[in-house]
Amino acid sequence: MKKINLALIGLGFGHKFAAIWAHHPNVEKLILVESDQKRLEACLASHPGDNVVVYDSFEQVLADPTIDA
């Protein structure tokens, strides 16, 4: 099965899914987008992963053709 690149937009409630997706065997890269810097930093501290990448905006997600979901 092909691994996917997944974007998680907004970490208010979405942070609960970050650890699941960051460590899922079928996720190649997890892209996080959050405008609240403190919320983003807390999520990164709680759910570190070598495959976690931060984008600054939703527009970056839309412009990235490698994102599958």
C-alpha positions as CSV (number, residue, x, y, z in Angstrom):
1,M,0.0,0.0,0.0
2,K,1.2,3.5,-0.9
3,K,2.0,5.8,2.0
4,I,0.1,9.1,2.0
5,N,0.9,12.7,2.8
6,L,-1.8,14.1,5.1
7,A,-2.5,17.6,6.1
8,L,-4.2,18.4,9.4
9,I,-5.6,21.9,9.4
10,G,-6.4,23.5,12.8
11,L,-5.2,21.9,16.0
12,G,-7.9,23.0,18.4
13,F,-9.6,19.6,18.3
14,G,-7.3,18.3,15.6
15,H,-4.4,18.0,18.0
16,K,-6.0,14.8,19.3
17,F,-5.5,13.2,15.9
18,A,-1.9,14.4,15.4
19,A,-0.2,11.5,17.3
20,I,-2.4,9.0,15.6
21,W,-1.5,10.2,12.1
22,A,2.2,11.0,12.9
23,H,2.7,7.4,13.9
24,H,0.4,5.7,11.5
25,P,2.3,3.2,9.3
26,N,0.6,4.4,6.1
27,V,1.4,8.1,6.6
28,E,4.6,9.2,4.9
29,K,4.3,12.9,6.0
30,L,2.0,14.7,8.3
31,I,1.6,18.4,7.6
32,L,0.3,20.6,10.4
33,V,-1.3,24.0,9.9
34,E,-2.2,26.2,12.9
35,S,-2.3,30.0,13.2
36,D,-1.9,29.9,17.0
37,Q,1.8,29.5,17.6
38,K,1.4,28.4,21.2
39,R,-1.1,25.7,20.2
40,L,1.2,24.6,17.4
41,E,4.2,24.4,19.7
42,A,2.3,22.4,22.3
43,C,1.2,19.9,19.7
44,L,4.7,19.5,18.4
45,A,6.0,19.0,21.9
46,S,3.4,16.4,22.7
47,H,3.5,14.6,19.3
48,P,7.0,14.7,17.9
49,G,7.8,12.8,14.8
50,D,10.4,12.8,12.0
51,N,7.6,12.9,9.5
52,V,5.9,16.0,10.9
53,V,6.1,19.2,8.8
54,V,4.6,22.6,9.6
55,Y,3.0,24.8,6.9
56,D,2.2,28.4,7.6
57,S,-1.1,28.5,5.7
58,F,-3.9,26.5,4.2
59,E,-2.9,28.0,0.9
60,Q,0.4,26.2,1.1
61,V,-1.5,22.9,1.5
62,L,-3.6,23.7,-1.6
63,A,-0.4,24.5,-3.6
64,D,1.4,21.3,-2.6
65,P,0.6,18.6,-5.2
66,T,2.2,15.9,-3.0
67,I,-0.6,16.0,-0.4
68,D,-3.0,13.2,-0.7
69,A,-5.6,14.0,2.0
